[in-house]
Amino acid sequence: MSEEHRRHERIDLTKLAFAKEGDLAHGGVLRDISVDGAYIDFHYPLGRVEHQFGKGDTVELLLDNEALLTGTAVRIDKTGIALEFTPDDDAQRQTLEALVAAGA
């Protein structure tokens, strides 16, 4: 999605992240975040990136072993996934706002 179509500005941020769907989890780096989305770039020791996330999957995102967020995969590419957040509760909304404010 181009910058002019985004509702909120994305903040460049580099944080350790784990994306999980069911029993499937992949480690990577959070590259950017806004209050309504994020992009995770997966990294593997052998240089190969193999993930099985699909568009529309519900993904739990664990950041720095502290913040747990839930989003929907809206874009998939060879090295990562873009998530859209739809915060259902105040705690997730506050966590997102704090992460974005800290990265600004």
C-alpha positions as CSV (number, residue, x, y, z in Angstrom):
1,M,0.0,0.0,0.0
2,S,1.5,3.3,-1.0
3,E,2.1,6.0,1.7
4,E,-0.7,8.3,0.3
5,H,-3.3,5.6,0.9
6,R,-2.3,4.8,4.5
7,R,-4.5,6.2,7.3
8,H,-1.6,6.5,9.7
9,E,2.1,7.2,9.2
10,R,4.4,4.2,9.5
11,I,7.3,4.5,11.9
12,D,10.6,2.8,11.0
13,L,11.4,0.5,13.9
14,T,13.7,-2.5,14.3
15,K,12.5,-4.9,17.0
16,L,12.8,-8.6,17.4
17,A,9.4,-10.2,16.5
18,F,7.8,-13.6,16.4
19,A,4.8,-14.2,14.2
20,K,2.6,-17.1,15.2
21,E,-0.4,-18.8,13.7
22,G,-1.5,-21.8,15.7
23,D,1.6,-23.9,16.3
24,L,3.6,-22.3,13.5
25,A,6.0,-19.5,14.6
26,H,8.7,-17.6,12.7
27,G,11.2,-15.2,14.1
28,G,12.1,-12.0,12.3
29,V,12.5,-8.3,12.6
30,L,9.7,-5.8,12.8
31,R,10.6,-3.2,10.2
32,D,7.9,-0.6,10.6
33,I,4.7,-0.1,12.5
34,S,1.7,2.2,12.8
35,V,-1.4,2.0,14.9
36,D,-3.1,0.0,12.1
37,G,-0.3,-2.1,10.6
38,A,3.2,-3.5,10.6
39,Y,5.7,-5.4,8.4
40,I,7.8,-8.3,9.6
41,D,10.9,-9.3,7.7
42,F,11.8,-13.0,8.5
43,H,15.4,-14.1,8.9
44,Y,16.8,-17.6,8.9
45,P,20.4,-18.7,9.6
46,L,20.9,-20.4,6.3
47,G,19.5,-17.4,4.3
48,R,16.4,-19.2,3.1
49,V,13.1,-17.8,4.0
50,E,10.3,-20.3,4.1
51,H,7.0,-19.3,5.8
52,Q,3.6,-20.6,5.2
53,F,1.5,-17.5,6.2
54,G,-1.2,-16.7,3.7
55,K,-3.3,-13.6,3.0
56,G,-6.2,-13.4,5.5
57,D,-4.4,-15.5,8.2
58,T,-4.8,-14.3,11.8
59,V,-1.3,-13.8,13.2
60,E,-0.2,-13.2,16.8
61,L,2.8,-11.0,17.0
62,L,5.2,-11.1,20.0
63,L,7.6,-8.2,20.2
64,D,10.7,-8.3,22.4
65,N,9.1,-11.1,24.4
66,E,6.7,-8.5,25.9
67,A,4.0,-7.0,23.7
68,L,1.5,-9.4,22.1
69,L,-0.6,-8.0,19.2
70,T,-3.0,-9.7,16.9
71,G,-3.4,-8.8,13.2
72,T,-4.5,-10.1,9.8
73,A,-2.0,-10.9,7.1
74,V,-2.8,-8.5,4.2
75,R,0.3,-8.8,2.1
76,I,2.7,-11.7,1.7
77,D,6.1,-11.6,0.0
78,K,9.1,-13.9,-0.2
79,T,10.8,-12.5,2.9
80,G,7.9,-11.3,5.2
81,I,4.4,-10.4,5.8
82,A,2.4,-7.2,6.3
83,L,-0.2,-7.2,9.0
84,E,-3.3,-5.1,9.5
85,F,-4.3,-4.5,13.1
86,T,-7.9,-4.2,14.2
87,P,-7.5,-3.6,17.9
88,D,-10.4,-5.3,19.7
89,D,-9.6,-4.1,23.1
90,D,-8.1,-1.1,24.8
91,A,-5.0,-2.9,26.0
92,Q,-3.9,-3.7,22.4
93,R,-4.8,-0.2,21.2
94,Q,-2.7,1.3,24.1
95,T,0.2,-1.1,23.3
96,L,0.2,0.0,19.6
97,E,0.0,3.7,20.5
98,A,3.0,3.3,22.9
99,L,5.1,1.4,20.4
100,V,4.4,4.1,17.7
101,A,5.1,6.9,20.1
102,A,8.4,5.3,21.3
103,G,9.5,4.9,17.7
104,A,8.6,8.5,16.6
